[in-house]
Amino acid sequence: MPYFEMKENTEKYSTEEVLEIFKEQHRLCSPLDCEADPWAEITAEMTIREWRWANDLLEWKKLGEFLNQEFRIDVSEKEWFENLEPAKSRKLIGICKLISNHAIKDDYEPKKLFGQPCIKAGVFLTIKRNLKQKGVDVSELKPSSSLVEYMDKYFSPVLEEITLTGTRPIEKIETKIRAKTRTKGFWKSINIFEPERQELLIGEVKTFRDLVEKIIEEKKKNKA
Protein backbone atom coordinates (compact mmCIF):
# COMPACT_ATOMS: atom_id res chain seq x y z
CA MET A 1 0.00 0.00 0.00
CA PRO A 2 1.48 3.42 -0.94
CA TYR A 3 2.23 5.47 2.17
CA PHE A 4 -0.02 8.31 0.98
CA GLU A 5 -3.21 6.24 1.00
CA MET A 6 -5.47 7.23 3.85
CA LYS A 7 -6.86 4.93 6.52
CA GLU A 8 -10.65 4.79 6.45
CA ASN A 9 -12.12 6.98 9.18
CA THR A 10 -15.74 7.05 10.32
CA GLU A 11 -15.60 9.66 13.07
CA LYS A 12 -18.07 12.45 12.44
CA TYR A 13 -17.87 16.10 13.40
CA SER A 14 -19.87 17.07 16.44
CA THR A 15 -22.44 19.85 16.21
CA GLU A 16 -20.15 22.03 18.32
CA GLU A 17 -17.17 21.38 16.04
CA VAL A 18 -19.13 22.44 12.97
CA LEU A 19 -20.17 25.63 14.75
CA GLU A 20 -16.53 26.35 15.62
CA ILE A 21 -15.57 25.93 11.96
CA PHE A 22 -18.18 28.53 10.99
CA LYS A 23 -16.90 30.86 13.69
CA GLU A 24 -13.33 30.53 12.43
CA GLN A 25 -14.33 31.13 8.82
CA HIS A 26 -16.21 34.26 9.85
CA ARG A 27 -13.27 35.48 11.96
CA LEU A 28 -10.80 35.12 9.11
CA CYS A 29 -12.92 36.17 6.15
CA SER A 30 -15.54 38.70 7.17
CA PRO A 31 -12.96 41.55 7.45
CA LEU A 32 -12.13 40.97 3.76
CA ASP A 33 -15.68 41.49 2.50
CA CYS A 34 -17.20 44.96 2.75
CA GLU A 35 -20.71 43.47 2.70
CA ALA A 36 -20.04 41.13 5.64
CA ASP A 37 -20.21 42.07 9.33
CA PRO A 38 -16.90 41.30 11.10
CA TRP A 39 -18.39 42.37 14.45
CA ALA A 40 -21.24 39.87 14.35
CA GLU A 41 -21.14 37.05 16.90
CA ILE A 42 -21.66 33.64 15.32
CA THR A 43 -23.89 31.62 17.66
CA ALA A 44 -25.91 28.43 17.47
CA GLU A 45 -29.16 30.35 18.04
CA MET A 46 -28.69 33.04 15.41
CA THR A 47 -31.07 32.83 12.48
CA ILE A 48 -29.96 31.77 9.02
CA ARG A 49 -30.72 35.30 7.84
CA GLU A 50 -28.39 36.74 10.48
CA TRP A 51 -25.70 34.21 9.61
CA ARG A 52 -25.93 34.97 5.92
CA TRP A 53 -25.78 38.72 6.56
CA ALA A 54 -22.78 38.31 8.86
CA ASN A 55 -20.85 36.45 6.16
CA ASP A 56 -22.37 37.88 2.95
CA LEU A 57 -23.49 34.38 1.97
CA LEU A 58 -25.36 33.11 -1.06
CA GLU A 59 -29.06 32.25 -1.33
CA TRP A 60 -30.17 28.90 0.11
CA LYS A 61 -29.78 26.69 -2.99
CA LYS A 62 -26.26 27.77 -3.90
CA LEU A 63 -25.27 27.83 -0.23
CA GLY A 64 -26.45 24.23 0.19
CA GLU A 65 -24.48 23.18 -2.88
CA PHE A 66 -21.40 24.88 -1.51
CA LEU A 67 -21.70 23.28 1.93
CA ASN A 68 -22.01 19.86 0.27
CA GLN A 69 -18.78 20.54 -1.57
CA GLU A 70 -16.98 22.01 1.42
CA PHE A 71 -17.77 19.21 3.86
CA ARG A 72 -17.68 16.45 1.20
CA ILE A 73 -21.26 15.40 1.91
CA ASP A 74 -24.34 14.67 -0.18
CA VAL A 75 -27.29 16.33 1.53
CA SER A 76 -30.34 16.61 -0.70
CA GLU A 77 -31.66 19.92 -2.00
CA LYS A 78 -34.89 19.25 -0.09
CA GLU A 79 -33.03 18.89 3.23
CA TRP A 80 -31.07 22.09 2.63
CA PHE A 81 -34.26 23.99 1.87
CA GLU A 82 -35.97 22.68 4.99
CA ASN A 83 -33.02 23.76 7.15
CA LEU A 84 -32.16 27.06 5.45
CA GLU A 85 -35.65 28.42 4.80
CA PRO A 86 -37.45 30.39 6.00
CA ALA A 87 -34.19 32.15 6.79
CA LYS A 88 -35.79 34.53 9.30
CA SER A 89 -36.77 31.68 11.62
CA ARG A 90 -34.42 28.76 10.94
CA LYS A 91 -31.42 28.63 13.28
CA LEU A 92 -27.76 27.97 12.58
CA ILE A 93 -27.81 25.10 15.09
CA GLY A 94 -30.00 23.19 12.61
CA ILE A 95 -27.34 23.48 9.89
CA CYS A 96 -24.61 22.41 12.32
CA LYS A 97 -26.62 19.33 13.31
CA LEU A 98 -27.39 18.46 9.70
CA ILE A 99 -23.74 18.64 8.68
CA SER A 100 -22.59 16.72 11.77
CA ASN A 101 -24.92 13.87 10.80
CA HIS A 102 -23.09 13.46 7.49
CA ALA A 103 -19.57 14.93 7.53
CA ILE A 104 -16.62 12.64 8.32
CA LYS A 105 -13.42 13.99 9.87
CA ASP A 106 -10.08 13.46 8.18
CA ASP A 107 -7.86 10.86 9.81
CA TYR A 108 -4.44 12.44 10.27
CA GLU A 109 -2.51 9.22 10.77
CA PRO A 110 1.30 9.19 10.54
CA LYS A 111 2.54 8.07 7.13
CA LYS A 112 5.78 6.25 6.46
CA LEU A 113 8.51 8.54 5.20
CA PHE A 114 11.91 6.97 4.56
CA GLY A 115 10.69 3.96 6.51
CA GLN A 116 9.64 5.94 9.59
CA PRO A 117 6.16 7.08 10.68
CA CYS A 118 5.71 10.82 10.16
CA ILE A 119 2.63 12.73 11.32
CA LYS A 120 3.68 15.78 9.30
CA ALA A 121 3.54 13.70 6.12
CA GLY A 122 0.10 12.45 7.12
CA VAL A 123 -1.31 15.94 7.60
CA PHE A 124 0.29 17.39 4.47
CA LEU A 125 -0.80 14.54 2.20
CA THR A 126 -4.35 14.65 3.54
CA ILE A 127 -4.61 18.36 2.76
CA LYS A 128 -3.04 17.82 -0.66
CA ARG A 129 -5.49 15.02 -1.47
CA ASN A 130 -8.48 17.11 -0.39
CA LEU A 131 -7.36 20.13 -2.40
CA LYS A 132 -7.00 17.96 -5.50
CA GLN A 133 -10.53 16.64 -5.00
CA LYS A 134 -11.76 20.25 -4.93
CA GLY A 135 -10.16 21.11 -8.25
CA VAL A 136 -6.87 22.62 -7.07
CA ASP A 137 -3.84 21.91 -9.24
CA VAL A 138 -1.50 20.21 -6.74
CA SER A 139 0.96 18.80 -9.27
CA GLU A 140 3.65 21.17 -7.99
CA LEU A 141 2.52 21.34 -4.37
CA LYS A 142 5.29 20.54 -1.87
CA PRO A 143 5.75 21.26 1.85
CA SER A 144 7.98 24.18 0.88
CA SER A 145 5.32 25.69 -1.44
CA SER A 146 4.09 29.18 -0.59
CA LEU A 147 0.74 29.10 1.19
CA VAL A 148 0.02 32.68 0.08
CA GLU A 149 0.49 31.80 -3.58
CA TYR A 150 -2.03 28.97 -3.35
CA MET A 151 -4.49 31.14 -1.44
CA ASP A 152 -4.12 33.81 -4.12
CA LYS A 153 -5.22 31.29 -6.73
CA TYR A 154 -7.54 29.05 -4.74
CA PHE A 155 -8.67 31.03 -1.72
CA SER A 156 -11.91 29.22 -0.94
CA PRO A 157 -10.77 25.57 -1.11
CA VAL A 158 -7.52 26.30 0.75
CA LEU A 159 -9.37 28.16 3.49
CA GLU A 160 -11.91 25.33 3.74
CA GLU A 161 -9.22 22.71 4.29
CA ILE A 162 -7.47 24.85 6.89
CA THR A 163 -10.62 25.44 8.92
CA LEU A 164 -11.90 21.86 8.55
CA THR A 165 -8.90 20.73 10.61
CA GLY A 166 -10.66 22.28 13.61
CA THR A 167 -7.58 24.36 14.45
CA ARG A 168 -6.59 28.02 14.22
CA PRO A 169 -3.13 28.02 12.59
CA ILE A 170 -3.59 31.47 11.00
CA GLU A 171 -3.86 34.46 13.30
CA LYS A 172 -5.51 36.69 10.70
CA ILE A 173 -5.76 37.41 6.99
CA GLU A 174 -5.16 40.91 5.68
CA THR A 175 -4.78 42.67 2.36
CA LYS A 176 -2.12 45.27 1.71
CA ILE A 177 -4.02 47.14 -1.00
CA ARG A 178 -7.77 47.77 -0.90
CA ALA A 179 -9.58 46.11 -3.79
CA LYS A 180 -11.00 48.51 -6.40
CA THR A 181 -13.78 46.13 -7.26
CA ARG A 182 -15.59 43.48 -5.28
CA THR A 183 -16.99 40.02 -5.97
CA LYS A 184 -19.92 38.94 -3.83
CA GLY A 185 -19.26 36.40 -1.12
CA PHE A 186 -15.99 34.88 0.03
CA TRP A 187 -17.59 31.42 0.03
CA LYS A 188 -17.36 30.88 -3.70
CA SER A 189 -14.69 28.90 -5.49
CA ILE A 190 -13.30 31.88 -7.36
CA ASN A 191 -10.20 34.01 -7.25
CA ILE A 192 -11.05 37.04 -5.13
CA PHE A 193 -7.42 37.99 -4.56
CA GLU A 194 -6.13 38.90 -7.97
CA PRO A 195 -2.49 40.03 -7.60
CA GLU A 196 -3.06 43.27 -9.51
CA ARG A 197 -5.83 44.22 -7.06
CA GLN A 198 -4.38 43.41 -3.66
CA GLU A 199 -1.69 41.54 -1.80
CA LEU A 200 -2.65 38.84 0.67
CA LEU A 201 -0.93 38.77 4.08
CA ILE A 202 -1.31 35.84 6.50
CA GLY A 203 1.41 36.43 9.10
CA GLU A 204 4.09 33.96 10.10
CA VAL A 205 2.67 30.91 8.29
CA LYS A 206 4.54 31.21 5.01
CA THR A 207 4.63 27.69 3.59
CA PHE A 208 2.57 24.51 3.73
CA ARG A 209 5.25 23.13 6.04
CA ASP A 210 4.59 26.02 8.44
CA LEU A 211 0.87 25.36 8.14
CA VAL A 212 1.23 21.65 8.92
CA GLU A 213 3.43 22.33 11.95
CA LYS A 214 0.93 24.86 13.32
CA ILE A 215 -1.97 22.45 12.80
CA ILE A 216 -0.13 19.70 14.69
CA GLU A 217 0.79 22.14 17.45
CA GLU A 218 -2.83 23.30 17.76
CA LYS A 219 -4.14 19.74 17.86
CA LYS A 220 -1.73 18.88 20.67
CA LYS A 221 -2.97 21.89 22.64
CA ASN A 222 -6.57 20.83 22.13
CA LYS A 223 -5.84 17.34 23.50
CA ALA A 224 -3.89 18.62 26.50
RODO-2510 file (C-alpha; in nm, 4 decimals, decimal comma):
residues 224
     n   res          X          Y          Z
     1     m     0,0000     0,0000     0,0000
     2     p     0,1477     0,3417    -0,0938
     3     y     0,2232     0,5466     0,2169
     4     f    -0,0024     0,8312     0,0984
     5     e    -0,3211     0,6241     0,0998
     6     m    -0,5471     0,7233     0,3851
     7     k    -0,6861     0,4929     0,6516
     8     e    -1,0654     0,4790     0,6446
     9     n    -1,2121     0,6982     0,9184
    10     t    -1,5741     0,7046     1,0319
    11     e    -1,5595     0,9657     1,3074
    12     k    -1,8069     1,2445     1,2437
    13     y    -1,7865     1,6101     1,3400
    14     s    -1,9875     1,7067     1,6439
    15     t    -2,2440     1,9854     1,6210
    16     e    -2,0146     2,2028     1,8325
    17     e    -1,7173     2,1382     1,6043
    18     v    -1,9127     2,2441     1,2966
    19     l    -2,0169     2,5634     1,4748
    20     e    -1,6525     2,6351     1,5625
    21     i    -1,5569     2,5932     1,1962
    22     f    -1,8181     2,8526     1,0989
    23     k    -1,6900     3,0862     1,3692
    24     e    -1,3335     3,0533     1,2429
    25     q    -1,4333     3,1133     0,8822
    26     h    -1,6207     3,4262     0,9849
    27     r    -1,3274     3,5484     1,1963
    28     l    -1,0805     3,5123     0,9109
    29     c    -1,2916     3,6169     0,6148
    30     s    -1,5543     3,8702     0,7166
    31     p    -1,2957     4,1546     0,7445
    32     l    -1,2130     4,0966     0,3762
    33     d    -1,5683     4,1494     0,2500
    34     c    -1,7198     4,4965     0,2750
    35     e    -2,0707     4,3465     0,2698
    36     a    -2,0039     4,1132     0,5642
    37     d    -2,0210     4,2067     0,9333
    38     p    -1,6903     4,1297     1,1104
    39     w    -1,8387     4,2368     1,4451
    40     a    -2,1238     3,9872     1,4348
    41     e    -2,1139     3,7051     1,6896
    42     i    -2,1655     3,3642     1,5320
    43     t    -2,3889     3,1621     1,7657
    44     a    -2,5910     2,8431     1,7470
    45     e    -2,9164     3,0347     1,8036
    46     m    -2,8693     3,3039     1,5411
    47     t    -3,1072     3,2831     1,2477
    48     i    -2,9959     3,1773     0,9023
    49     r    -3,0722     3,5302     0,7836
    50     e    -2,8394     3,6745     1,0482
    51     w    -2,5696     3,4206     0,9614
    52     r    -2,5928     3,4973     0,5917
    53     w    -2,5779     3,8722     0,6560
    54     a    -2,2779     3,8309     0,8865
    55     n    -2,0846     3,6454     0,6157
    56     d    -2,2368     3,7877     0,2953
    57     l    -2,3494     3,4379     0,1968
    58     l    -2,5359     3,3109    -0,1062
    59     e    -2,9058     3,2248    -0,1326
    60     w    -3,0173     2,8900     0,0107
    61     k    -2,9780     2,6693    -0,2991
    62     k    -2,6256     2,7773    -0,3902
    63     l    -2,5268     2,7825    -0,0225
    64     g    -2,6450     2,4233     0,0186
    65     e    -2,4483     2,3181    -0,2883
    66     f    -2,1401     2,4882    -0,1512
    67     l    -2,1696     2,3275     0,1934
    68     n    -2,2006     1,9862     0,0272
    69     q    -1,8780     2,0538    -0,1570
    70     e    -1,6985     2,2015     0,1425
    71     f    -1,7767     1,9212     0,3860
    72     r    -1,7676     1,6450     0,1202
    73     i    -2,1258     1,5402     0,1913
    74     d    -2,4341     1,4670    -0,0183
    75     v    -2,7295     1,6330     0,1534
    76     s    -3,0340     1,6608    -0,0704
    77     e    -3,1664     1,9917    -0,1995
    78     k    -3,4893     1,9249    -0,0090
    79     e    -3,3031     1,8895     0,3228
    80     w    -3,1072     2,2092     0,2631
    81     f    -3,4255     2,3991     0,1870
    82     e    -3,5967     2,2682     0,4990
    83     n    -3,3015     2,3756     0,7153
    84     l    -3,2158     2,7055     0,5447
    85     e    -3,5647     2,8419     0,4799
    86     p    -3,7455     3,0391     0,5998
    87     a    -3,4189     3,2151     0,6794
    88     k    -3,5790     3,4532     0,9299
    89     s    -3,6773     3,1676     1,1623
    90     r    -3,4419     2,8757     1,0941
    91     k    -3,1424     2,8627     1,3276
    92     l    -2,7758     2,7967     1,2581
    93     i    -2,7812     2,5100     1,5087
    94     g    -2,9995     2,3191     1,2613
    95     i    -2,7344     2,3477     0,9892
    96     c    -2,4611     2,2411     1,2317
    97     k    -2,6623     1,9333     1,3314
    98     l    -2,7393     1,8459     0,9702
    99     i    -2,3738     1,8644     0,8685
   100     s    -2,2592     1,6715     1,1769
   101     n    -2,4923     1,3867     1,0799
   102     h    -2,3093     1,3460     0,7490
   103     a    -1,9571     1,4927     0,7535
   104     i    -1,6617     1,2643     0,8320
   105     k    -1,3425     1,3987     0,9866
   106     d    -1,0081     1,3462     0,8176
   107     d    -0,7865     1,0864     0,9805
   108     y    -0,4444     1,2437     1,0272
   109     e    -0,2509     0,9217     1,0773
   110     p     0,1305     0,9187     1,0538
   111     k     0,2543     0,8069     0,7131
   112     k     0,5784     0,6252     0,6463
   113     l     0,8514     0,8542     0,5196
   114     f     1,1911     0,6965     0,4558
   115     g     1,0689     0,3960     0,6506
   116     q     0,9642     0,5942     0,9586
   117     p     0,6165     0,7079     1,0681
   118     c     0,5715     1,0820     1,0159
   119     i     0,2634     1,2732     1,1316
   120     k     0,3680     1,5782     0,9297
   121     a     0,3538     1,3700     0,6121
   122     g     0,0096     1,2455     0,7117
   123     v    -0,1314     1,5941     0,7604
   124     f     0,0294     1,7387     0,4472
   125     l    -0,0798     1,4536     0,2200
   126     t    -0,4346     1,4652     0,3542
   127     i    -0,4606     1,8362     0,2765
   128     k    -0,3040     1,7824    -0,0658
   129     r    -0,5491     1,5023    -0,1467
   130     n    -0,8476     1,7108    -0,0390
   131     l    -0,7363     2,0127    -0,2403
   132     k    -0,6996     1,7959    -0,5498
   133     q    -1,0533     1,6638    -0,4997
   134     k    -1,1758     2,0248    -0,4931
   135     g    -1,0160     2,1108    -0,8249
   136     v    -0,6874     2,2620    -0,7072
   137     d    -0,3836     2,1908    -0,9240
   138     v    -0,1503     2,0214    -0,6738
   139     s     0,0956     1,8799    -0,9268
   140     e     0,3647     2,1170    -0,7995
   141     l     0,2516     2,1337    -0,4366
   142     k     0,5292     2,0541    -0,1869
   143     p     0,5747     2,1260     0,1854
   144     s     0,7982     2,4182     0,0880
   145     s     0,5324     2,5691    -0,1437
   146     s     0,4090     2,9178    -0,0586
   147     l     0,0743     2,9100     0,1188
   148     v     0,0022     3,2676     0,0082
   149     e     0,0491     3,1803    -0,3579
   150     y    -0,2034     2,8970    -0,3351
   151     m    -0,4491     3,1137    -0,1439
   152     d    -0,4118     3,3814    -0,4120
   153     k    -0,5217     3,1290    -0,6732
   154     y    -0,7543     2,9052    -0,4739
   155     f    -0,8671     3,1031    -0,1715
   156     s    -1,1909     2,9225    -0,0939
   157     p    -1,0766     2,5568    -0,1111
   158     v    -0,7521     2,6296     0,0747
   159     l    -0,9375     2,8162     0,3489
   160     e    -1,1909     2,5328     0,3737
   161     e    -0,9224     2,2710     0,4289
   162     i    -0,7472     2,4847     0,6887
   163     t    -1,0623     2,5435     0,8921
   164     l    -1,1896     2,1859     0,8547
   165     t    -0,8905     2,0735     1,0606
   166     g    -1,0656     2,2280     1,3610
   167     t    -0,7582     2,4360     1,4450
   168     r    -0,6594     2,8024     1,4215
   169     p    -0,3134     2,8024     1,2587
   170     i    -0,3592     3,1466     1,0997
   171     e    -0,3859     3,4462     1,3301
   172     k    -0,5509     3,6691     1,0699
   173     i    -0,5764     3,7410     0,6989
   174     e    -0,5162     4,0911     0,5684
   175     t    -0,4777     4,2666     0,2357
   176     k    -0,2125     4,5274     0,1711
   177     i    -0,4017     4,7141    -0,0995
   178     r    -0,7766     4,7765    -0,0897
   179     a    -0,9584     4,6108    -0,3788
   180     k    -1,0997     4,8505    -0,6397
   181     t    -1,3784     4,6127    -0,7255
   182     r    -1,5591     4,3482    -0,5283
   183     t    -1,6988     4,0020    -0,5970
   184     k    -1,9917     3,8939    -0,3830
   185     g    -1,9262     3,6400    -0,1117
   186     f    -1,5989     3,4881     0,0027
   187     w    -1,7590     3,1424     0,0029
   188     k    -1,7363     3,0876    -0,3697
   189     s    -1,4685     2,8901    -0,5487
   190     i    -1,3304     3,1883    -0,7360
   191     n    -1,0195     3,4006    -0,7247
   192     i    -1,1051     3,7037    -0,5132
   193     f    -0,7418     3,7988    -0,4560
   194     e    -0,6134     3,8905    -0,7971
   195     p    -0,2485     4,0029    -0,7595
   196     e    -0,3057     4,3272    -0,9510
   197     r    -0,5828     4,4225    -0,7055
   198     q    -0,4382     4,3408    -0,3658
   199     e    -0,1688     4,1537    -0,1800
   200     l    -0,2655     3,8840     0,0672
   201     l    -0,0932     3,8768     0,4077
   202     i    -0,1307     3,5839     0,6496
   203     g     0,1409     3,6429     0,9101
   204     e     0,4088     3,3956     1,0102
   205     v     0,2666     3,0908     0,8293
   206     k     0,4543     3,1214     0,5009
   207     t     0,4629     2,7692     0,3587
   208     f     0,2575     2,4511     0,3730
   209     r     0,5254     2,3132     0,6042
   210     d     0,4588     2,6019     0,8435
   211     l     0,0870     2,5356     0,8140
   212     v     0,1226     2,1649     0,8920
   213     e     0,3434     2,2334     1,1946
   214     k     0,0931     2,4861     1,3317
   215     i    -0,1974     2,2447     1,2797
   216     i    -0,0134     1,9702     1,4693
   217     e     0,0787     2,2144     1,7449
   218     e    -0,2832     2,3301     1,7759
   219     k    -0,4144     1,9736     1,7865
   220     k    -0,1726     1,8877     2,0671
   221     k    -0,2968     2,1890     2,2636
   222     n    -0,6571     2,0827     2,2132
   223     k    -0,5835     1,7342     2,3497
   224     a    -0,3887     1,8619     2,6501
***
